Each structure stands twice: as structure tokens, then as C-alpha cells.
Amino acid sequence: KLAGCTLFITGASRGIGKAIALKAAKDGANIVIAAKTAEPHPTLPGTIYTAAAEIEAAGGKALPCIVNVREEQQIINAVEKAVKTFGGIDILVNNASAISLTGTLETETKKVNLMMDVNVRGTYLTSKTCLPYLRKSRNPHILNLSPPMNMNPMWFKNHCAYTISKYGMSMCVLGMAEEFRGEVAVNALWPKTAIHTAAMDMLGGSGIEKQCRKTDILADAAYCILTKPKSFTGNFIIDEVLLREEGVKDFDVYAIAPGHPLMPDFFLDASKEEKKLSQHAGADGAKASTESASAKALSPVAETFRVIQGAMSEEYVRTTQGVFQFELSGEEGGTWYIDLKTKGGSAGFGKPPVTADVVMSMSSADFVKMFTGE
């Protein structure tokens, strides 16, 4: 379906960007690898040239371009080179991203600048530079790797700058989808669970990969979106939700360790809203989802138990076979439990339905830290 199409992908030298590139390359697409790693990085795998070799081997045509999205001229040069080489641009994937999961007082100004420059400004400028060429394409798409905007304060309090920067990318979807409706499709894609990338290894430490899925799930979801007509626009899509709607049933193929419990990704509340394919980018829709999200902001302990409940699976229960009781002191103190022994499992406030195998006493603050990996 993407044979002969030209995709301009930022941050495509590794991780999610490269996975999306390789999926399109199998169709015989042209891929512009717009990333900044030209020389091998001391700790991170891959350069724009090794990615180009993989794309060519997969059946695509590759154009490696040194692009730091913080530098507008580098974006312009790469776009002009892409148009000269392949005759136009059909798809833009804004994947390049910077992350620092730090509180307001711990986030250095240079880190704030990096996240705002790469995530918001970089996405905006790359979109702006590609749009004149996208408008000439038969079925143009912009796809931002950014989350649905969930205004639950929980997602702001621990890493305010990062959240603002990612929501800035989502606001580009909100605005540009409406501005270019009928001309260019503009959508956002976000994973339901943590994805195993070099960044995740750096953030999560050893053993984190077992709780992650492979980048393939995002590549498959992106392919699904980019092959839809340009009338499919203004959507905030969750990978698993879309793939289920497309008829995918086996998600174990995407797991690094099939059967192991998965870590939910940021910005998603495990609620009924998530089961919807998307939030449509209309003013009323955005307003309604914002209001409901802030109305149901949960306390940290209750939120942690809600996430645990959302991650339950029969496989998880079968492999654990334990009932845990938590006697929490401090704010939101009291008895809570996780039952990973009975039927499909359960978690919540109060005593467990059957006798606990393990009773843990700790402060509620330590409990939250323990389950958020701190």
C-alpha cells in the first residue's frame, strides 16, 4: 500500500522511528531518515547510515539526512533534499522526542529547553516545512508520536516540563487537523504499554524489558493509520485499541516476555475512555474529555491500585498465585490488597476476599514509590 510513497521520519535511526520505517520499507516506500546520529553513539545503537542499510535490505529506498530538529535550517535542507531525490513528501512522522522525568526544581533549564525545542518546536517546524509538499500528495498524512491530552493532575505533578512538551505535540494535532481538514490527515499515536527502546533501558534499568512490548506494535498501528484515507484525521489513537478494532487478537507476539505483566504507559487512565478508538479533535470533544479527566483525578494510592487492577490478567494470576495485603500508614492509610490467586484477580481497598499470603506494612508514600519504580 505504501509502495512509492515518501515518508519523512524524524528520529528514525533507532527505536520506534526505525520500526515504522522498516514496516513501510517492506512495501517499497522511500524513507527519509531525519535524525542526528551520524557517528556511532557510545551507548545507543545505530546511526542514520546503519538504519539506511536496513531499510534498503527490507525493500525500501533510503535517504539518510543529518537533522537535529532544534535547527530549522537542517529541517529545511533535509526536506528540500527529499523532494529533489523522491519528487515530493507523502507522509511525515514526528517521532523525535526528548525526555526527562524530573520534578520542577530538579529539571535544569537546558533540559527544559531541550524538551520544548525537540518535542514542541521541532514537531511544529517540521510539520510547517513539510506541509506545502504534503498538500500536493494524493493521500498525505502527519503522524505525531504523542499522547491523548489527559488533564488529570497526576500526569503533571512528577514531570511537569515533559508533560507540557508532549501535550504540545498533541496540540499540534488538534490545531493542524482542523486547519488542514480535507487536505492533510493529522493524527497522534501512543502506546498502551511501555515499549522496549534504548530510552526505556536508560530510564527503567535492568529487567525493565520484560514489562515492555516490542516496537513492532507501534509500527503495525502506524501502518494502519497511514494507509487510511486523509479523511481519517484529528484522532488520538492507542496502538492496542486500534489493532483490536482491526481484528488483531494475539498480542503475545508483541511482548518481549509473553505472559509477563506489562507496564502501562504514561498519560493513560485505565478507564472506559481508553476503550474508545480515539478522542476526536473537535473543540467540544476536547473540552468534555478534559473536564471528565480532572473531575476524576484520583489520589496516588487509589490511582496506583486502579493501574494495578487495569493490568490484571489470568496469565498474571496463574503465574503468581499469591494474595498480598498492605497495611498503609500516613495519607490514605488503611488496608488494601492485591489478589493474584482467585479467578481473574482483583485489587482495591479493604481486606482481601481470601486470607493473605503476605502482609506488608509501610507508609502510603513508600507504597506508591515502590509501584512506580522509584
DOKE-521058 format. One record per residue (C-alpha): residue number from 1; residue in three letters; chain; x, y, z. Coordinates in nm, 3 decimals. Each point is the difference from the previous one (the first is absolute). Example, Ala and Ser with C-alpha at 12.3 -4.5 7.8 and 13.67 -1.06 7.14 Angstrom:
BEGIN
   num   residuo   cadena         x         y         z
     1       ALA        A     1.230    -0.450     0.780
     2       SER        A     0.137     0.344    -0.066
END
This chain:
BEGIN
   num   residuo   cadena         x         y         z
     1       LYS        A     0.000     0.000     0.000
     2       LEU        A     0.289     0.240     0.063
     3       ALA        A     0.202    -0.096    -0.311
     4       GLY        A     0.155     0.312    -0.151
     5       CYS        A    -0.116     0.222     0.290
     6       THR        A     0.258     0.225     0.162
     7       LEU        A     0.010     0.006     0.381
     8       PHE        A     0.195     0.267     0.189
     9       ILE        A     0.065    -0.147     0.347
    10       THR        A     0.175     0.192     0.277
    11       GLY        A     0.209    -0.201     0.245
    12       ALA        A    -0.002    -0.301    -0.237
    13       SER        A     0.353    -0.126     0.073
    14       ARG        A    -0.127    -0.228     0.279
    15       GLY        A    -0.299    -0.106     0.209
    16       ILE        A    -0.358     0.079    -0.097
    17       GLY        A     0.093     0.226    -0.294
    18       LYS        A     0.214    -0.272    -0.158
    19       ALA        A    -0.271    -0.266     0.059
    20       ILE        A    -0.257     0.215    -0.186
    21       ALA        A     0.256     0.056    -0.279
    22       LEU        A     0.070    -0.374    -0.041
    23       LYS        A    -0.373    -0.086    -0.012
    24       ALA        A    -0.052     0.253    -0.283
    25       ALA        A     0.321    -0.113    -0.174
    26       LYS        A    -0.148    -0.351    -0.042
    27       ASP        A    -0.260     0.158    -0.233
    28       GLY        A     0.279     0.168    -0.200
    29       ALA        A    -0.037     0.349     0.150
    30       ASN        A     0.262     0.278    -0.012
    31       ILE        A     0.120     0.090     0.350
    32       VAL        A     0.169     0.324     0.099
    33       ILE        A     0.190    -0.074     0.322
    34       ALA        A     0.007     0.341     0.168
    35       ALA        A     0.207    -0.059     0.313
    36       LYS        A     0.309     0.144     0.164
    37       THR        A     0.213    -0.314     0.058
    38       ALA        A     0.254    -0.008    -0.284
    39       GLU        A     0.290    -0.136     0.211
    40       PRO        A    -0.053    -0.308     0.222
    41       HIS        A    -0.120     0.102     0.349
    42       PRO        A     0.200    -0.137     0.297
    43       THR        A    -0.306    -0.166     0.159
    44       LEU        A    -0.286     0.011    -0.252
    45       PRO        A    -0.022    -0.233    -0.301
    46       GLY        A    -0.027     0.112    -0.362
    47       THR        A     0.071     0.298    -0.224
    48       ILE        A    -0.190     0.147    -0.295
    49       TYR        A     0.228    -0.208    -0.226
    50       THR        A    -0.056    -0.336     0.174
    51       ALA        A    -0.376     0.073    -0.004
    52       ALA        A     0.024     0.080    -0.374
    53       ALA        A     0.168    -0.336    -0.067
    54       GLU        A    -0.279    -0.183     0.188
    55       ILE        A    -0.271     0.193    -0.189
    56       GLU        A     0.161    -0.083    -0.337
    57       ALA        A     0.030    -0.367     0.104
    58       ALA        A    -0.372    -0.003     0.091
    59       GLY        A    -0.094     0.116    -0.350
    60       GLY        A    -0.021     0.377     0.034
    61       LYS        A     0.207     0.293    -0.122
    62       ALA        A     0.181     0.200     0.267
    63       LEU        A     0.125     0.357     0.020
    64       PRO        A     0.200     0.058     0.321
    65       CYS        A     0.002     0.368     0.103
    66       ILE        A     0.174     0.152     0.301
    67       VAL        A    -0.281     0.187     0.173
    68       ASN        A    -0.012     0.141     0.349
    69       VAL        A    -0.362     0.123     0.016
    70       ARG        A     0.115     0.286     0.224
    71       GLU        A     0.170     0.150    -0.310
    72       GLU        A    -0.257     0.137    -0.245
    73       GLN        A     0.250     0.023    -0.287
    74       GLN        A     0.085    -0.370     0.033
    75       ILE        A    -0.372    -0.085    -0.030
    76       ILE        A    -0.037     0.223    -0.308
    77       ASN        A     0.312    -0.148    -0.165
    78       ALA        A    -0.119    -0.359     0.059
    79       VAL        A    -0.351     0.072    -0.132
    80       GLU        A     0.143     0.164    -0.316
    81       LYS        A     0.237    -0.297    -0.050
    82       ALA        A    -0.290    -0.244     0.043
    83       VAL        A    -0.214     0.181    -0.258
    84       LYS        A     0.295     0.016    -0.243
    85       THR        A     0.076    -0.373     0.046
    86       PHE        A    -0.352    -0.149     0.012
    87       GLY        A    -0.216     0.271    -0.162
    88       GLY        A    -0.209     0.087     0.306
    89       ILE        A    -0.105    -0.097     0.354
    90       ASP        A    -0.313    -0.206     0.074
    91       ILE        A     0.034    -0.074     0.371
    92       LEU        A     0.165     0.172     0.295
    93       VAL        A     0.059    -0.192     0.324
    94       ASN        A     0.098     0.227     0.290
    95       ASN        A     0.173    -0.256     0.220
    96       ALA        A     0.309     0.184     0.131
    97       SER        A    -0.044     0.064     0.372
    98       ALA        A     0.194     0.097     0.312
    99       ILE        A    -0.091    -0.115     0.351
   100       SER        A     0.092     0.092     0.357
   101       LEU        A    -0.230    -0.140     0.269
   102       THR        A     0.096     0.257     0.260
   103       GLY        A    -0.187     0.235     0.230
   104       THR        A    -0.009     0.375    -0.053
   105       LEU        A     0.289     0.080     0.238
   106       GLU        A     0.215    -0.289    -0.129
   107       THR        A    -0.037     0.082    -0.372
   108       GLU        A     0.293     0.208    -0.124
   109       THR        A    -0.087     0.284    -0.237
   110       LYS        A     0.202    -0.164    -0.281
   111       LYS        A    -0.217    -0.313     0.038
   112       VAL        A    -0.319     0.210    -0.012
   113       ASN        A     0.131     0.169    -0.316
   114       LEU        A     0.091    -0.337    -0.155
   115       MET        A    -0.349    -0.149     0.056
   116       MET        A    -0.183     0.311    -0.120
   117       ASP        A     0.232     0.038    -0.302
   118       VAL        A    -0.011    -0.363    -0.112
   119       ASN        A    -0.354    -0.103     0.094
   120       VAL        A    -0.208     0.313    -0.061
   121       ARG        A     0.205     0.236    -0.218
   122       GLY        A     0.161    -0.283    -0.202
   123       THR        A    -0.338    -0.161    -0.074
   124       TYR        A    -0.153     0.337    -0.091
   125       LEU        A     0.286     0.109    -0.229
   126       THR        A     0.036    -0.337    -0.174
   127       SER        A    -0.377    -0.004    -0.065
   128       LYS        A     0.009     0.358    -0.126
   129       THR        A     0.291    -0.076    -0.236
   130       CYS        A    -0.158    -0.320    -0.140
   131       LEU        A    -0.359     0.128    -0.035
   132       PRO        A     0.039     0.181    -0.338
   133       TYR        A     0.121    -0.332    -0.150
   134       LEU        A    -0.248    -0.217     0.191
   135       ARG        A    -0.288     0.205    -0.144
   136       LYS        A     0.107    -0.113    -0.351
   137       SER        A    -0.013    -0.370     0.094
   138       ARG        A    -0.300    -0.225    -0.082
   139       ASN        A    -0.036    -0.135     0.354
   140       PRO        A     0.216     0.208     0.237
   141       HIS        A     0.039    -0.074     0.369
   142       ILE        A     0.172     0.154     0.302
   143       LEU        A     0.038    -0.239     0.294
   144       ASN        A     0.129     0.126     0.336
   145       LEU        A     0.121    -0.247     0.264
   146       SER        A    -0.183     0.177     0.280
   147       PRO        A    -0.270    -0.082     0.259
   148       PRO        A    -0.367     0.086     0.038
   149       MET        A    -0.016     0.311     0.219
   150       ASN        A    -0.101    -0.125     0.343
   151       MET        A    -0.039     0.290     0.241
   152       ASN        A     0.020    -0.216     0.313
   153       PRO        A     0.250     0.196     0.219
   154       MET        A     0.178    -0.329     0.074
   155       TRP        A     0.162     0.017    -0.344
   156       PHE        A     0.141     0.346     0.066
   157       LYS        A     0.119    -0.009     0.359
   158       ASN        A     0.306    -0.227    -0.036
   159       HIS        A     0.137     0.125    -0.335
   160       CYS        A    -0.177     0.325    -0.087
   161       ALA        A     0.242     0.112    -0.277
   162       TYR        A    -0.005    -0.336    -0.181
   163       THR        A    -0.382    -0.017     0.012
   164       ILE        A    -0.035     0.355    -0.135
   165       SER        A     0.238    -0.085    -0.286
   166       LYS        A    -0.182    -0.322    -0.098
   167       TYR        A    -0.341     0.168     0.022
   168       GLY        A     0.147     0.275    -0.221
   169       MET        A     0.045    -0.267    -0.271
   170       SER        A    -0.362    -0.108     0.056
   171       MET        A    -0.118     0.359    -0.030
   172       CYS        A     0.167     0.013    -0.342
   173       VAL        A    -0.229    -0.291    -0.096
   174       LEU        A    -0.304     0.178     0.142
   175       GLY        A     0.073     0.323    -0.188
   176       MET        A     0.142    -0.127    -0.330
   177       ALA        A    -0.266    -0.272    -0.045
   178       GLU        A    -0.262     0.274     0.000
   179       GLU        A     0.208     0.251    -0.198
   180       PHE        A     0.075    -0.247    -0.281
   181       ARG        A    -0.319    -0.208     0.013
   182       GLY        A    -0.076    -0.144    -0.345
   183       GLU        A     0.360     0.060    -0.113
   184       VAL        A     0.233    -0.184     0.243
   185       ALA        A    -0.082    -0.261     0.265
   186       VAL        A     0.157     0.081     0.338
   187       ASN        A    -0.013    -0.261     0.279
   188       ALA        A     0.179    -0.104     0.321
   189       LEU        A     0.110    -0.350     0.098
   190       TRP        A     0.092    -0.116     0.351
   191       PRO        A     0.074    -0.343     0.151
   192       LYS        A    -0.225    -0.159     0.262
   193       THR        A     0.301    -0.159     0.170
   194       ALA        A     0.367     0.084     0.038
   195       ILE        A     0.203    -0.070    -0.317
   196       HIS        A     0.349    -0.147     0.017
   197       THR        A     0.246     0.255    -0.141
   198       ALA        A     0.348     0.123     0.096
   199       ALA        A    -0.171     0.290     0.181
   200       MET        A    -0.207    -0.245     0.206
   201       ASP        A     0.314    -0.193     0.100
   202       MET        A     0.156     0.328     0.112
   203       LEU        A    -0.309     0.108     0.199
   204       GLY        A    -0.106    -0.335     0.142
   205       GLY        A     0.323    -0.187     0.066
   206       SER        A     0.065    -0.371    -0.029
   207       GLY        A    -0.292    -0.240    -0.026
   208       ILE        A    -0.239     0.272    -0.121
   209       GLU        A    -0.025    -0.158    -0.347
   210       LYS        A    -0.213    -0.289     0.133
   211       GLN        A    -0.276     0.253     0.074
   212       CYS        A     0.015     0.145    -0.352
   213       ARG        A    -0.122    -0.071    -0.350
   214       LYS        A     0.210     0.008    -0.317
   215       THR        A     0.000     0.305    -0.228
   216       ASP        A    -0.183    -0.217    -0.260
   217       ILE        A    -0.339     0.076     0.158
   218       LEU        A     0.040     0.372    -0.070
   219       ALA        A     0.131    -0.071    -0.352
   220       ASP        A    -0.310    -0.211    -0.074
   221       ALA        A    -0.235     0.263     0.148
   222       ALA        A     0.176     0.281    -0.191
   223       TYR        A    -0.027    -0.198    -0.326
   224       CYS        A    -0.373    -0.041     0.067
   225       ILE        A    -0.045     0.377     0.044
   226       LEU        A     0.221     0.107    -0.292
   227       THR        A    -0.187    -0.225    -0.245
   228       LYS        A    -0.339     0.149     0.092
   229       PRO        A    -0.149     0.281    -0.213
   230       LYS        A     0.086     0.361     0.089
   231       SER        A    -0.356     0.044     0.133
   232       PHE        A     0.119    -0.202     0.303
   233       THR        A     0.131     0.298     0.196
   234       GLY        A     0.011     0.162     0.344
   235       ASN        A     0.023    -0.330     0.190
   236       PHE        A     0.199    -0.089     0.312
   237       ILE        A     0.061    -0.369    -0.053
   238       ILE        A     0.117    -0.266     0.248
   239       ASP        A     0.191    -0.280    -0.177
   240       GLU        A    -0.173    -0.300     0.157
   241       VAL        A    -0.348     0.151    -0.022
   242       LEU        A     0.038     0.066    -0.375
   243       LEU        A     0.152    -0.343    -0.074
   244       ARG        A    -0.282    -0.175     0.192
   245       GLU        A    -0.252     0.193    -0.212
   246       GLU        A     0.193    -0.115    -0.309
   247       GLY        A    -0.045    -0.364     0.110
   248       VAL        A     0.334    -0.075     0.169
   249       LYS        A    -0.052    -0.254     0.279
   250       ASP        A     0.346    -0.126     0.095
   251       PHE        A     0.196     0.267     0.185
   252       ASP        A     0.252    -0.245     0.148
   253       VAL        A     0.196     0.029    -0.327
   254       TYR        A     0.082     0.360     0.097
   255       ALA        A     0.117    -0.081     0.354
   256       ILE        A     0.370    -0.022     0.085
   257       ALA        A    -0.093    -0.263     0.263
   258       PRO        A    -0.341    -0.149    -0.091
   259       GLY        A    -0.221    -0.046     0.308
   260       HIS        A     0.198     0.244     0.214
   261       PRO        A    -0.206     0.294     0.135
   262       LEU        A     0.042     0.315    -0.209
   263       MET        A     0.065     0.350     0.125
   264       PRO        A    -0.271     0.248    -0.108
   265       ASP        A     0.137     0.303    -0.184
   266       PHE        A    -0.024     0.359     0.121
   267       PHE        A    -0.306     0.222    -0.047
   268       LEU        A    -0.250    -0.287    -0.021
   269       ASP        A    -0.258    -0.062     0.270
   270       ALA        A    -0.122    -0.360    -0.018
   271       SER        A    -0.357     0.112    -0.045
   272       LYS        A    -0.289    -0.046    -0.240
   273       GLU        A     0.123     0.297    -0.202
   274       GLU        A     0.308    -0.196    -0.100
   275       LYS        A    -0.217    -0.265    -0.165
   276       LYS        A    -0.117     0.255    -0.253
   277       LEU        A     0.209     0.010    -0.314
   278       SER        A     0.076     0.367     0.037
   279       GLN        A    -0.098     0.338     0.129
   280       HIS        A    -0.112     0.206    -0.297
   281       ALA        A     0.179     0.329    -0.038
   282       GLY        A    -0.303     0.223     0.031
   283       ALA        A    -0.029     0.285     0.248
   284       ASP        A    -0.297    -0.156     0.181
   285       GLY        A     0.157    -0.346     0.017
   286       ALA        A     0.328     0.135     0.135
   287       LYS        A    -0.185     0.209     0.259
   288       ALA        A    -0.214    -0.291     0.117
   289       SER        A     0.291    -0.240     0.039
   290       THR        A     0.201     0.266     0.185
   291       GLU        A    -0.282     0.065     0.247
   292       SER        A    -0.067    -0.368     0.069
   293       ALA        A     0.372    -0.070     0.046
   294       SER        A     0.046     0.274     0.259
   295       ALA        A    -0.322    -0.092     0.178
   296       LYS        A     0.123    -0.353     0.054
   297       ALA        A     0.357     0.075     0.109
   298       LEU        A     0.081    -0.274     0.252
   299       SER        A     0.228     0.009     0.302
   300       PRO        A     0.346    -0.162    -0.056
   301       VAL        A    -0.077    -0.327     0.187
   302       ALA        A    -0.345    -0.040    -0.161
   303       GLU        A     0.150     0.081    -0.341
   304       THR        A     0.275    -0.262     0.053
   305       PHE        A    -0.258    -0.265     0.086
   306       ARG        A    -0.210     0.101    -0.302
   307       VAL        A     0.303    -0.049    -0.227
   308       ILE        A     0.074    -0.338     0.165
   309       GLN        A    -0.363    -0.106    -0.048
   310       GLY        A     0.020     0.106    -0.366
   311       ALA        A     0.315    -0.210    -0.054
   312       MET        A    -0.153    -0.320     0.144
   313       SER        A    -0.015    -0.304    -0.223
   314       GLU        A    -0.078    -0.368     0.048
   315       GLU        A     0.359    -0.078    -0.104
   316       TYR        A     0.128     0.237     0.271
   317       VAL        A    -0.218    -0.176     0.262
   318       ARG        A     0.102    -0.348    -0.121
   319       THR        A     0.372     0.076     0.022
   320       THR        A    -0.009     0.188     0.334
   321       GLN        A    -0.251    -0.190     0.219
   322       GLY        A     0.030     0.236     0.296
   323       VAL        A    -0.219     0.233     0.205
   324       PHE        A     0.162     0.317     0.135
   325       GLN        A    -0.139     0.222     0.274
   326       PHE        A     0.137     0.350     0.058
   327       GLU        A    -0.034     0.178     0.334
   328       LEU        A     0.069     0.359    -0.100
   329       SER        A     0.074     0.286     0.239
   330       GLY        A    -0.015     0.372    -0.071
   331       GLU        A    -0.219     0.166    -0.264
   332       GLU        A    -0.258    -0.249    -0.137
   333       GLY        A     0.102    -0.245     0.272
   334       GLY        A    -0.191    -0.318     0.066
   335       THR        A    -0.020    -0.351    -0.143
   336       TRP        A     0.031    -0.065    -0.374
   337       TYR        A     0.056    -0.323    -0.190
   338       ILE        A     0.109    -0.164    -0.326
   339       ASP        A    -0.146    -0.347    -0.063
   340       LEU        A     0.201    -0.187    -0.262
   341       LYS        A    -0.139    -0.341     0.089
   342       THR        A    -0.378     0.003    -0.054
   343       LYS        A    -0.157    -0.018    -0.350
   344       GLY        A     0.100     0.308    -0.203
   345       GLY        A     0.154     0.177     0.302
   346       SER        A    -0.109     0.319     0.175
   347       ALA        A     0.142     0.296     0.190
   348       GLY        A    -0.134     0.280     0.214
   349       PHE        A    -0.085     0.141     0.341
   350       GLY        A    -0.076    -0.226     0.297
   351       LYS        A     0.091    -0.356     0.094
   352       PRO        A     0.060    -0.256    -0.277
   353       PRO        A    -0.284    -0.245    -0.079
   354       VAL        A     0.220    -0.289     0.120
   355       THR        A     0.276    -0.019     0.264
   356       ALA        A     0.314     0.190    -0.100
   357       ASP        A     0.324    -0.189    -0.062
   358       VAL        A     0.206     0.312     0.062
   359       VAL        A    -0.076     0.304     0.217
   360       MET        A     0.214     0.309    -0.058
   361       SER        A     0.000     0.304     0.229
   362       MET        A     0.132     0.326    -0.143
   363       SER        A    -0.081     0.366    -0.050
   364       SER        A    -0.235     0.082    -0.288
   365       ALA        A     0.273     0.224    -0.153
   366       ASP        A     0.246    -0.295    -0.008
   367       PHE        A    -0.269    -0.224    -0.147
   368       VAL        A    -0.056     0.240    -0.292
   369       LYS        A     0.376     0.034    -0.050
   370       MET        A     0.042    -0.378    -0.001
   371       PHE        A    -0.262    -0.051    -0.271
   372       THR        A     0.121     0.290    -0.216
   373       GLY        A     0.353    -0.134     0.000
   374       GLU        A     0.144     0.277     0.221
END
